[in-house]
Amino acid sequence: MSASKELSFEEALSRLEEIVTQLEDSALPLDRSLQIFEEGVRLARFCTRKLEEAESKIEMLITHPDGTVEAQPFAVEGSEEAEEVDT
């Protein structure tokens, strides 16, 4: 894939799945296994970064007893952000 076109999350995840399948094939030479393993690590980091970016954009709408609605950042349960929202 050329450097000028950034992969989408879906493309990266699909390629990562292909890499896992290839690595499960014991017939690959060691050098090729290491090469695609390194690519897989880069793709996994890319996917993680994309998920973190998406998570930071999500907001929850909270309806208060008086009927007003407030937008609050979405926080995954167990994360530091969730603990801050709860307190």
Secondary structure, 3 states (H helix, E strand, C coil): CCCCCCCCHHHHHHHHHHHHHHHHCCCCCHHHHHHHHHHHHHHHHHHHHHHHHHHHHCEEEEECCCCCEEEEECCCCCCHHHHHHHC
